[in-house]
Amino acid sequence: MSKPANGDHATTDHLTERAHESVDQIARTAGKAEERIRKEAGTAEDLVRNAGQKTRERSGEALQSISGFVRDNPLTSLGIAFAAGSLLSALTRRS
């Protein structure tokens, strides 16, 4: 078995060093990407949470408005409900 030449060690050492540099660069890039993704996910979560809160507030306001209308106009409300039910029934029969 022959001994490797000093040049062989230098080449191996150089390739090893380059491989470590590449892995380090990939790790840095992946770390930056992970930070950006986490930030964007947090922003998206905040947007969804705020949209849900606004939807709950608006649905509560709509419910109060409808309840007030029904309380103030019971006969009109009954007529509207009957008409809507009749229309829905007619549409479902045709399908």
C-alpha positions as CSV (number, residue, x, y, z in Angstrom):
1,M,0.0,0.0,0.0
2,S,1.5,3.3,-1.0
3,K,1.5,6.5,1.1
4,P,-0.6,9.4,-0.3
5,A,1.4,12.3,-1.5
6,N,1.2,15.6,0.4
7,G,-0.7,17.1,-2.6
8,D,-3.5,14.6,-2.0
9,H,-3.9,15.8,1.6
10,A,-4.0,19.4,0.4
11,T,-6.7,18.7,-2.2
12,T,-8.8,16.8,0.4
13,D,-8.3,19.5,2.9
14,H,-9.3,22.1,0.4
15,L,-12.4,20.2,-0.7
16,T,-13.4,19.6,2.9
17,E,-13.0,23.3,3.7
18,R,-15.1,24.3,0.6
19,A,-17.8,21.8,1.6
20,H,-17.9,23.3,5.1
21,E,-18.2,26.8,3.7
22,S,-21.1,25.7,1.4
23,V,-22.9,24.0,4.3
24,D,-22.4,27.1,6.5
25,Q,-23.7,29.4,3.7
26,I,-26.8,27.1,3.2
27,A,-27.4,27.2,6.9
28,R,-27.3,31.0,7.0
29,T,-29.6,31.3,4.0
30,A,-32.0,28.8,5.5
31,G,-31.9,30.7,8.8
32,K,-32.8,33.9,7.1
33,A,-35.6,32.2,5.2
34,E,-37.0,30.7,8.4
35,E,-37.0,34.1,10.1
36,R,-38.8,35.7,7.1
37,I,-41.4,32.9,7.0
38,R,-42.0,33.2,10.8
39,K,-42.5,36.9,10.5
40,E,-44.9,36.6,7.6
41,A,-46.8,33.8,9.4
42,G,-47.1,36.1,12.5
43,T,-48.4,38.9,10.3
44,A,-50.9,36.7,8.6
45,E,-52.1,35.3,12.0
46,D,-52.6,38.9,13.2
47,L,-54.6,39.8,10.0
48,V,-56.8,36.7,10.4
49,R,-57.4,37.4,14.1
50,N,-58.3,41.1,13.4
51,A,-60.6,40.1,10.5
52,G,-62.4,37.6,12.8
53,Q,-62.8,40.2,15.5
54,K,-64.3,42.7,13.0
55,T,-66.6,40.0,11.6
56,R,-67.9,39.2,15.1
57,E,-68.4,42.9,15.9
58,R,-70.3,43.5,12.6
59,S,-72.5,40.4,13.0
60,G,-73.3,41.6,16.5
61,E,-74.3,45.0,15.2
62,A,-76.4,43.4,12.4
63,L,-78.1,41.2,14.9
64,Q,-78.9,44.2,17.1
65,S,-80.2,46.1,14.1
66,I,-82.4,43.3,12.9
67,S,-83.7,42.7,16.4
68,G,-84.6,46.4,16.8
69,F,-86.4,46.3,13.4
70,V,-88.4,43.2,14.4
71,R,-89.3,44.8,17.7
72,D,-90.4,48.0,16.1
73,N,-92.2,46.4,13.1
74,P,-93.5,43.0,14.0
75,L,-96.1,42.7,11.3
76,T,-93.8,43.9,8.6
77,S,-91.1,41.4,9.8
78,L,-93.6,38.6,9.7
79,G,-94.6,39.5,6.1
80,I,-91.0,39.6,5.0
81,A,-90.2,36.3,6.7
82,F,-93.3,34.7,5.0
83,A,-92.3,36.1,1.6
84,A,-88.7,34.9,1.9
85,G,-89.9,31.5,3.0
86,S,-92.3,31.3,0.1
87,L,-89.6,32.3,-2.4
88,L,-87.1,29.8,-1.0
89,S,-89.7,27.1,-1.2
90,A,-90.6,27.9,-4.8
91,L,-86.9,27.9,-5.7
92,T,-86.2,24.6,-4.1
93,R,-89.2,22.9,-5.7
94,R,-87.9,23.9,-9.2
95,S,-84.4,22.4,-8.6
